């Protein structure tokens, strides 16, 4: 666990012995990440390309493959894919696709210039292992790094500087997640407030620099040195503005310690952010979410083709499940329910029936046993209305397969926010209603993040993050992760 939990506050200037601390652990990522990534990238191009070119009788197949491999490694290196700080921080699917497309384009140009005679499709197929191996390696390394950080390894010690309300929120969010390297080891409050979060207090900055007996930078640097912090994270506020941050930054930079500034934005994908400057001001540009254009057209095409292919290939399974549902309990094999789609338009969603007939009328008797954590949802781990076959269908998510019909007709998407009930939508706040700007999905971040184990607020937060930050590569990543989530069965009841 990171700095989370309840504790007594530290006395001024000294870390509290009672405050939660990170467990002693290595602060660097495993050293084998970089050579493993380079080795996989090298083998992924060199071996398949040399083998294919040798098989089709091309002269000097090893030399040609070596040139392509050098280009691949140069492209990856130029984009800093082997930099220690960025390694395994994400699954890397988008980066792998981007680099692979550049490699294919570069080799296509060389093919035209040198009148290379091998069939283009053959060469393209020979390059596919590079994409697959690089993407798989990135995903596995990211998974390993995430597991390491859950054990408090590969972390960066952070000193927070800011007014208590803002600093408290940043400390709480960092402590709640294990998918990042930051662990807060101390805080330097600004002003007279006391931090509410259990983090050691190490010094204090006055509300205004006119009240300071010692320079702000010296106070922060002394605290960072004492705590052996790897970086200082500043949370700007009314009493910590640009000029004071500038002076603090000077002191830290002269000592070789980095300064990071929290901009206050939350749940924004890095690809939507860009840094700029004007009139000496540092500016953070935020691109709007993708709501139109070629990406949405591609998403719709992927939905329709995927749904049509799924219905065709799974039709025998549909028949078997339908027979099993009918034999297990009286009533129809399919169950239809009114849900709310994009822009609040209602539609009929189809599922295989998993409950006894008349289950909705029995719900009132079970309201007191509702296990949902807040919000209008109804969740019951051992719902007596669920049939024997229904439990198996829910556990395996087979009950959701008829929603492919909804995807084919355009009411749903393969990936999207959870399809809400009209009663839920009636209670939405304006912020929660933003999730209706995207078509609901058969799967989504809620599916791979825990399904029914999520609280109402957690589910809404995931849907809002998807709605504002979605991309086609993220959809592909979620589809790949869904298979593992369904196999594990977490939150399926």
Backbone torsions as a table, in degrees:
resi	resn	phi	psi	omega
1	UNK	NA	147.9	176.0
2	UNK	-91.4	-161.9	-176.1
3	UNK	-67.7	76.7	-179.0
4	UNK	-132.4	158.9	177.8
5	UNK	110.3	-177.3	-179.3
6	UNK	-97.1	149.4	179.7
7	UNK	-162.0	166.8	172.0
8	UNK	-81.4	152.4	-179.8
9	UNK	-79.1	153.0	-178.2
10	UNK	-78.6	147.4	171.0
11	UNK	-66.3	155.8	-177.6
12	UNK	-56.8	128.1	172.5
13	UNK	88.1	-12.6	-178.3
14	UNK	-126.8	137.6	174.4
15	UNK	-64.2	139.5	179.4
16	UNK	-75.8	133.5	176.6
17	UNK	-71.3	-22.9	-178.5
18	UNK	-86.5	-16.0	-177.2
19	UNK	-70.6	145.0	179.7
20	UNK	-65.7	138.2	-179.6
21	UNK	-123.9	156.2	174.2
22	UNK	-68.1	147.2	176.5
23	UNK	-66.9	146.4	176.7
24	UNK	-56.6	128.5	-176.3
25	UNK	-159.6	165.4	176.4
26	UNK	-66.9	141.2	-176.7
27	UNK	-100.7	-0.9	-179.7
28	UNK	-112.4	151.9	174.1
29	UNK	-67.8	158.3	175.3
30	UNK	-55.6	135.8	-174.8
31	UNK	-70.1	-15.8	-175.5
32	UNK	-84.6	-3.7	179.8
33	UNK	-59.1	-50.3	-174.8
34	UNK	-65.6	-52.3	-179.9
35	UNK	-62.6	-32.7	177.1
36	UNK	-64.3	-45.3	-179.3
37	UNK	-63.8	-44.5	179.2
38	UNK	-63.9	-42.8	-179.4
39	UNK	-62.9	-42.2	178.5
40	UNK	-66.3	-42.4	178.5
41	UNK	-61.4	-41.5	-179.6
42	UNK	-64.7	-50.0	-177.7
43	UNK	-67.6	-32.0	-176.4
44	UNK	-65.6	-25.2	177.3
45	UNK	-102.3	-47.0	-172.2
46	UNK	-61.6	-52.1	-173.8
47	UNK	-68.7	-51.1	-179.9
48	UNK	-63.4	-41.0	-176.7
49	UNK	-68.3	-41.4	178.5
50	UNK	-64.7	-40.4	-179.9
51	UNK	-64.0	-46.9	-179.0
52	UNK	-64.9	-45.2	-179.0
53	UNK	-66.6	-34.1	175.0
54	UNK	-66.6	-40.0	-177.6
55	UNK	-66.3	-34.3	-177.9
56	UNK	-91.6	2.7	173.8
57	UNK	81.8	24.8	177.8
58	UNK	-72.6	142.8	176.2
59	UNK	-70.4	145.6	178.4
60	UNK	50.2	55.4	-176.8
61	UNK	-63.0	-34.9	-178.4
62	UNK	-68.9	-38.1	179.1
63	UNK	-64.8	-45.2	178.7
64	UNK	-61.1	-43.4	179.4
65	UNK	-65.8	-35.6	179.7
66	UNK	-66.0	-38.8	178.0
67	UNK	-64.6	-44.1	178.5
68	UNK	-63.6	-38.7	179.3
69	UNK	-65.4	-41.6	178.2
70	UNK	-61.9	-39.5	176.5
71	UNK	-63.8	-39.8	179.4
72	UNK	-63.8	-47.0	179.6
73	UNK	-66.4	-36.4	178.9
74	UNK	-66.5	-42.0	177.5
75	UNK	-61.2	-47.0	-179.4
76	UNK	-64.2	-40.6	179.3
77	UNK	-67.9	-39.1	179.3
78	UNK	-63.1	-30.5	177.5
79	UNK	-90.2	10.0	175.3
80	UNK	61.2	37.0	178.3
81	UNK	-73.6	-16.8	-179.5
82	UNK	-103.7	4.0	178.7
83	UNK	-64.7	135.8	-173.4
84	UNK	-59.1	-40.8	-175.2
85	UNK	-65.5	-36.5	-176.0
86	UNK	-89.9	-13.9	-176.0
87	UNK	-61.1	129.4	174.3
88	UNK	66.9	9.5	179.2
89	UNK	-73.9	-19.4	174.7
90	UNK	-140.7	172.6	179.8
91	UNK	-70.9	-21.6	170.8
92	UNK	79.7	12.1	-178.4
93	UNK	-64.5	-47.0	-179.1
94	UNK	-62.3	-42.7	179.5
95	UNK	-64.0	-41.5	179.8
96	UNK	-63.8	-44.1	178.3
97	UNK	-61.7	-43.7	-179.1
98	UNK	-61.2	-49.3	-178.3
99	UNK	-67.3	-39.5	-179.2
100	UNK	-64.7	-41.4	178.3
101	UNK	-62.7	-39.3	177.1
102	UNK	-64.6	-39.8	178.5
103	UNK	-63.2	-45.6	179.0
104	UNK	-61.0	-43.0	178.4
105	UNK	-63.7	-41.7	179.4
106	UNK	-64.0	-44.5	-180.0
107	UNK	-68.1	-31.9	176.8
108	UNK	-65.0	-39.7	177.0
109	UNK	-63.9	-44.9	179.1
110	UNK	-62.6	-35.8	179.5
111	UNK	-62.2	-42.2	179.6
112	UNK	-68.1	-43.4	-176.7
113	UNK	-64.7	-37.7	-174.6
114	UNK	-106.0	9.5	174.6
115	UNK	52.8	48.2	-178.9
116	UNK	-70.2	137.7	-166.0
117	UNK	-99.5	-2.7	-177.6
118	UNK	-73.6	150.8	179.1
119	UNK	-59.2	132.5	-176.5
120	UNK	-60.7	-38.0	-179.0
121	UNK	-65.2	-36.7	178.8
122	UNK	-63.0	-45.5	179.3
123	UNK	-64.9	-39.1	180.0
124	UNK	-64.3	-43.6	178.8
125	UNK	-64.5	-32.9	178.7
126	UNK	-68.2	-22.8	179.5
127	UNK	-88.7	-13.5	-178.5
128	UNK	-59.3	-39.4	178.4
129	UNK	-57.1	-31.8	179.0
130	UNK	-61.5	-45.1	179.2
131	UNK	-64.6	-47.6	-176.0
132	UNK	-65.3	-44.8	-178.6
133	UNK	-68.2	-40.4	179.6
134	UNK	-65.4	-44.4	179.3
135	UNK	-64.9	-42.5	-179.9
136	UNK	-65.8	-40.7	178.6
137	UNK	-64.0	-42.7	177.8
138	UNK	-59.9	-42.4	179.8
139	UNK	-65.8	-41.5	-179.2
140	UNK	-68.7	-40.7	178.2
141	UNK	-65.6	-39.7	177.8
142	UNK	-63.0	-41.1	178.2
143	UNK	-64.1	-40.7	178.3
144	UNK	-64.6	-43.7	-179.4
145	UNK	-64.5	-39.9	177.4
146	UNK	-61.4	-41.9	177.4
147	UNK	-64.6	-38.2	177.6
148	UNK	-62.4	-41.0	-178.3
149	UNK	-72.0	-27.1	173.0
150	UNK	-65.9	-24.0	176.2
151	UNK	-95.6	14.1	177.3
152	UNK	66.7	33.7	173.6
153	UNK	-106.3	161.2	175.5
154	UNK	55.9	47.3	-178.6
155	UNK	-109.8	161.0	174.6
156	UNK	-117.2	126.2	-178.1
157	UNK	-76.3	128.1	-172.6
158	UNK	-119.9	133.7	169.6
159	UNK	-103.3	122.6	179.1
160	UNK	-89.1	139.9	174.2
161	UNK	-131.0	123.0	179.6
162	UNK	167.7	171.1	175.9
163	UNK	-70.0	142.8	-171.6
164	UNK	-49.2	-46.1	-177.3
165	UNK	-59.7	-47.8	-179.4
166	UNK	-69.7	-41.4	179.5
167	UNK	-65.6	-36.2	177.9
168	UNK	-60.3	-44.1	-178.3
169	UNK	-64.5	-42.4	179.3
170	UNK	-64.3	-44.6	-180.0
171	UNK	-62.1	-40.5	-179.0
172	UNK	-66.1	-42.4	-179.2
173	UNK	-67.0	-39.7	178.9
174	UNK	-66.8	-38.4	-179.7
175	UNK	-70.3	-26.8	-176.4
176	UNK	-78.2	-17.7	-175.6
177	UNK	-110.7	150.5	175.6
178	UNK	-120.5	12.9	-177.5
179	UNK	-102.1	23.0	179.7
180	UNK	-143.7	166.2	-173.7
181	UNK	-91.6	1.0	-168.0
182	UNK	-94.0	128.2	173.7
183	UNK	-127.6	123.4	-176.0
184	UNK	-79.0	122.5	-179.2
185	UNK	-108.9	-6.5	179.2
186	UNK	-176.8	165.6	-180.0
187	UNK	-140.2	140.6	171.4
188	UNK	-110.5	100.2	-178.2
189	UNK	-69.3	152.1	174.9
190	UNK	-111.6	125.0	-178.3
191	UNK	93.4	-163.9	-171.9
192	UNK	-94.3	-10.0	-176.9
193	UNK	-69.1	161.2	177.3
194	UNK	-111.4	134.8	178.8
195	UNK	-61.1	138.4	178.7
196	UNK	-91.5	-13.6	-177.8
197	UNK	-94.6	146.0	-173.7
198	UNK	-74.4	70.7	179.2
199	UNK	-123.3	137.6	179.3
200	UNK	-57.1	135.3	176.8
201	UNK	-91.8	125.9	-175.2
202	UNK	-127.4	82.4	-177.4
203	UNK	88.4	-179.3	-179.0
204	UNK	-159.3	141.4	172.3
205	UNK	-102.0	137.6	178.6
206	UNK	-68.2	167.2	-178.5
207	UNK	-61.7	-35.0	177.2
208	UNK	-130.5	149.6	-178.3
209	UNK	-68.5	-15.7	176.5
210	UNK	-66.9	-24.5	-179.8
211	UNK	-86.0	-1.4	-170.9
212	UNK	-82.6	132.7	172.3
213	UNK	-85.1	-26.3	179.4
214	UNK	-126.3	148.6	178.9
215	UNK	-58.1	142.5	-179.3
216	UNK	-54.3	-45.3	-177.3
217	UNK	-61.2	-37.2	-179.7
218	UNK	-67.0	-39.9	178.9
219	UNK	-62.9	-47.0	-178.3
220	UNK	-67.1	-42.7	-179.2
221	UNK	-64.0	-39.5	179.6
222	UNK	-63.8	-41.6	178.5
223	UNK	-65.8	-42.7	-179.5
224	UNK	-64.5	-39.0	179.4
225	UNK	-66.7	-42.9	-178.1
226	UNK	-64.8	-35.8	-178.4
227	UNK	-89.4	-1.7	-176.7
228	UNK	55.5	44.6	-179.4
229	UNK	-72.2	145.4	176.8
230	UNK	-86.5	-25.2	176.6
231	UNK	-158.4	162.8	175.9
232	UNK	-110.8	128.7	178.9
233	UNK	-109.6	112.4	-178.2
234	UNK	-96.6	137.5	177.4
235	UNK	-113.5	100.0	-176.3
236	UNK	-61.3	153.9	178.0
237	UNK	-163.9	-167.5	-177.2
238	UNK	-59.9	-33.0	-177.0
239	UNK	-105.5	5.3	177.3
240	UNK	-134.8	78.4	-176.5
241	UNK	-95.5	-166.9	-172.5
242	UNK	-60.7	-43.8	-176.1
243	UNK	-68.4	-41.5	178.4
244	UNK	-66.9	-40.3	177.0
245	UNK	-61.7	-36.2	-179.8
246	UNK	-63.4	-43.1	-179.2
247	UNK	-69.5	-38.7	176.0
248	UNK	-63.1	-42.2	178.9
249	UNK	-61.2	-40.1	178.2
250	UNK	-58.5	-48.1	-177.7
251	UNK	-62.5	-41.7	-178.8
252	UNK	-70.1	-43.3	-177.6
253	UNK	-66.3	-36.4	177.7
254	UNK	-64.0	-26.5	178.3
255	UNK	-93.2	1.9	178.5
256	UNK	79.0	20.9	-179.0
257	UNK	-107.4	127.4	-177.4
258	UNK	-73.0	149.9	175.4
259	UNK	-116.5	127.9	176.1
260	UNK	-116.2	139.3	-177.7
261	UNK	-116.2	127.0	176.1
262	UNK	-80.1	127.0	-176.6
263	UNK	-88.1	-8.4	178.8
264	UNK	92.0	-13.4	177.7
265	UNK	-77.8	142.4	178.5
266	UNK	-127.6	151.9	176.0
267	UNK	54.1	47.1	177.2
268	UNK	-119.3	126.0	-179.9
269	UNK	-64.9	138.2	-179.2
270	UNK	-56.4	-30.5	-178.2
271	UNK	-66.4	-17.4	178.1
272	UNK	-88.5	-3.9	-176.8
273	UNK	-106.3	142.4	174.9
274	UNK	-144.1	141.1	-178.8
275	UNK	-99.4	136.6	177.5
276	UNK	-143.7	-177.4	179.3
277	UNK	-148.2	146.8	176.3
278	UNK	-155.4	131.0	178.8
279	UNK	54.9	34.9	179.5
280	UNK	80.5	1.3	-179.0
281	UNK	-96.8	136.1	171.9
282	UNK	-79.6	124.1	-175.6
283	UNK	-118.3	140.3	176.8
284	UNK	-112.6	114.9	-177.9
285	UNK	-92.7	134.6	179.9
286	UNK	-118.2	113.0	178.4
287	UNK	-73.7	146.4	178.1
288	UNK	-70.0	158.1	176.5
289	UNK	-62.6	154.5	177.8
290	UNK	-75.4	113.9	-179.1
291	UNK	-119.6	-7.1	179.9
292	UNK	-158.1	170.6	175.6
293	UNK	108.6	-170.0	-173.6
294	UNK	-63.5	-33.3	-178.8
295	UNK	-63.5	-40.8	178.9
296	UNK	-69.3	-35.8	176.3
297	UNK	-63.3	-42.9	178.2
298	UNK	-64.7	-38.4	177.9
299	UNK	-62.6	-44.3	179.2
300	UNK	-63.9	-40.2	178.8
301	UNK	-65.6	-41.4	177.7
302	UNK	-62.6	-39.4	178.9
303	UNK	-61.3	-51.4	-175.1
304	UNK	-65.7	-44.8	-179.2
305	UNK	-67.0	-41.1	179.0
306	UNK	-64.7	-41.4	179.7
307	UNK	-66.8	-43.5	180.0
308	UNK	-63.3	-43.7	178.7
309	UNK	-65.3	-40.7	179.4
310	UNK	-63.9	-43.2	179.1
311	UNK	-64.4	-36.7	-179.8
312	UNK	-68.8	-47.7	-175.5
313	UNK	-74.3	-30.8	-174.4
314	UNK	-96.5	4.1	-177.7
315	UNK	-57.2	-39.1	175.9
316	UNK	-63.1	-38.0	178.2
317	UNK	-65.5	-38.3	177.1
318	UNK	-56.4	-45.4	-177.8
319	UNK	-63.7	-43.5	179.7
320	UNK	-63.5	-43.7	179.7
321	UNK	-64.7	-41.9	179.9
322	UNK	-60.4	-42.9	178.3
323	UNK	-63.6	-42.8	-179.3
324	UNK	-62.5	-40.5	179.5
325	UNK	-64.6	-44.0	-178.6
326	UNK	-66.8	-37.7	-179.2
327	UNK	-73.2	-27.9	-175.7
328	UNK	-77.6	-35.3	-178.9
329	UNK	-156.3	154.6	-179.9
330	UNK	-69.5	153.4	-179.9
331	UNK	120.0	172.1	-177.9
332	UNK	-70.8	158.9	178.3
333	UNK	-76.2	-32.3	-178.2
334	UNK	-103.5	149.6	179.0
335	UNK	-125.4	132.5	178.7
336	UNK	-116.1	145.9	-175.8
337	UNK	-145.7	142.3	178.3
338	UNK	-77.2	126.8	176.1
339	UNK	-127.9	170.0	-178.6
340	UNK	-112.0	129.0	-176.3
341	UNK	-104.7	-155.5	-176.9
342	UNK	-60.4	137.3	-179.6
343	UNK	60.0	23.4	175.9
344	UNK	79.1	11.9	-179.5
345	UNK	-79.6	123.6	-179.0
346	UNK	-74.5	153.3	175.6
347	UNK	-151.8	167.9	179.0
348	UNK	-99.2	120.4	-179.6
349	UNK	-99.8	138.5	-176.8
350	UNK	-106.1	140.9	175.0
351	UNK	-146.6	160.7	167.0
352	UNK	-72.7	138.5	-177.4
353	UNK	-68.3	129.4	179.5
354	UNK	-118.7	-2.8	-178.3
355	UNK	-120.0	166.5	176.1
356	UNK	-69.3	154.1	176.7
357	UNK	-58.1	144.1	179.7
358	UNK	76.0	22.1	-176.6
359	UNK	-63.1	-34.3	-179.4
360	UNK	-62.8	-35.7	-179.3
361	UNK	-70.4	-22.6	-178.9
362	UNK	-87.6	-7.9	-174.2
363	UNK	-64.3	-37.6	-177.5
364	UNK	-56.1	-32.4	-179.4
365	UNK	-73.0	-14.2	-175.5
366	UNK	-110.5	2.2	-175.4
367	UNK	-57.5	-36.6	-177.9
368	UNK	-67.9	-21.4	-179.9
369	UNK	-92.5	4.6	-177.6
370	UNK	-55.3	127.2	-178.2
371	UNK	-100.6	4.9	179.9
372	UNK	-67.1	140.4	-178.0
373	UNK	-92.8	82.0	179.3
374	UNK	80.6	161.8	178.7
375	UNK	80.9	178.5	-175.3
376	UNK	-86.6	3.7	-177.3
377	UNK	-71.6	153.0	173.2
378	UNK	-117.6	120.9	-179.4
379	UNK	-135.4	134.7	179.1
380	UNK	-144.9	113.8	-173.6
381	UNK	-59.1	-41.0	179.0
382	UNK	-117.9	69.3	-178.4
383	UNK	-71.6	120.2	-178.0
384	UNK	-67.8	-12.4	-179.6
385	UNK	-80.4	-15.3	-177.2
386	UNK	-78.8	132.3	-179.7
387	UNK	-78.0	171.9	178.8
388	UNK	-63.1	-48.5	177.3
389	UNK	-65.7	-35.2	179.6
390	UNK	-59.7	-38.2	178.7
391	UNK	-64.1	-41.1	178.2
392	UNK	-65.4	-41.6	-179.8
393	UNK	-64.8	-40.8	179.7
394	UNK	-68.4	-41.1	-179.8
395	UNK	-60.4	-38.2	-177.8
396	UNK	-95.4	-2.6	-177.5
397	UNK	63.9	16.0	177.6
398	UNK	-68.3	-22.2	-179.7
399	UNK	-65.4	-18.2	-176.1
400	UNK	-91.7	-5.1	-175.7
401	UNK	-59.8	-35.9	178.2
402	UNK	-60.5	-14.6	177.4
403	UNK	-66.4	-11.4	172.9
404	UNK	-59.1	-29.6	175.6
405	UNK	-65.9	-40.9	177.4
406	UNK	-64.5	-35.4	177.8
407	UNK	-68.6	-42.1	-179.0
408	UNK	-63.4	-35.5	-179.7
409	UNK	-84.6	-4.3	175.2
410	UNK	90.6	4.0	178.0
411	UNK	-79.6	-25.6	-179.1
412	UNK	-131.9	172.7	176.1
413	UNK	-124.1	161.7	174.1
414	UNK	-62.0	-38.0	-179.9
415	UNK	-127.5	134.3	179.6
416	UNK	175.8	-173.3	175.3
417	UNK	-65.9	161.4	178.1
418	UNK	-64.7	134.0	179.5
419	UNK	-67.8	115.6	-173.9
420	UNK	-87.3	157.8	173.6
421	UNK	-82.1	153.9	178.1
422	UNK	-57.5	-36.4	179.1
423	UNK	-63.7	-35.3	177.5
424	UNK	-67.5	-46.4	-177.0
425	UNK	-62.2	-33.5	179.6
426	UNK	-63.0	-22.1	-178.7
427	UNK	-103.4	6.4	-178.3
428	UNK	-65.3	142.2	165.5
429	UNK	-82.0	166.7	177.0
430	UNK	-56.0	-35.9	179.1
431	UNK	-67.2	-44.7	-179.8
432	UNK	-65.4	-30.5	-179.4
433	UNK	-67.3	-14.8	178.5
434	UNK	-62.7	-25.5	-178.4
435	UNK	-66.5	-15.0	178.6
436	UNK	-80.9	1.5	178.8
437	UNK	-80.3	-9.0	176.1
438	UNK	-121.0	151.0	175.4
439	UNK	-63.6	139.2	176.1
440	UNK	-64.9	154.8	-174.5
441	UNK	-119.6	157.5	171.9
442	UNK	-66.7	-31.3	174.6
443	UNK	-139.5	170.6	-178.1
444	UNK	-179.5	-168.6	178.5
445	UNK	-61.4	-31.7	178.7
446	UNK	-66.3	-33.1	-178.5
447	UNK	-71.9	-45.2	-178.2
448	UNK	-82.7	-10.8	-177.3
449	UNK	-97.6	-1.7	176.9
450	UNK	139.2	-11.1	177.3
451	UNK	52.9	-121.4	-173.6
452	UNK	-70.7	-12.0	176.6
453	UNK	-75.6	-13.6	-179.4
454	UNK	-78.7	145.4	171.9
455	UNK	-76.3	170.0	177.6
456	UNK	-57.5	-48.5	-177.5
457	UNK	-64.3	-38.9	179.3
458	UNK	-65.7	-42.4	178.8
459	UNK	-64.2	-43.1	178.1
460	UNK	-63.0	-42.5	-179.7
461	UNK	-61.2	-41.1	178.8
462	UNK	-65.9	-42.0	179.8
463	UNK	-65.4	-40.3	179.1
464	UNK	-66.8	-39.4	177.5
465	UNK	-62.5	-41.5	178.4
466	UNK	-65.3	-44.7	-176.8
467	UNK	-59.7	-40.1	-176.7
468	UNK	-85.4	-21.4	-170.7
469	UNK	-124.0	12.3	-171.9
470	UNK	-62.8	152.3	172.0
471	UNK	-150.5	162.7	-178.1
472	UNK	-65.0	-38.3	178.4
473	UNK	-67.7	-33.6	175.7
474	UNK	-65.1	-39.1	176.7
475	UNK	-59.6	-45.3	179.2
476	UNK	-62.9	-38.8	178.7
477	UNK	-64.6	-42.4	179.9
478	UNK	-65.7	-40.5	177.4
479	UNK	-60.4	-40.7	178.7
480	UNK	-66.8	-39.8	-179.0
481	UNK	-73.6	-23.2	-179.5
482	UNK	-62.9	-38.0	-179.7
483	UNK	-59.0	-41.8	179.5
484	UNK	-69.8	-38.0	179.9
485	UNK	-65.5	-40.6	-179.7
486	UNK	-68.4	-40.4	178.8
487	UNK	-63.1	-39.7	178.8
488	UNK	-72.1	-29.3	176.7
489	UNK	74.6	12.2	-178.5
490	UNK	-63.9	131.8	176.1
491	UNK	72.3	11.2	-178.4
492	UNK	-98.2	104.1	176.4
493	UNK	-160.1	NA	NA
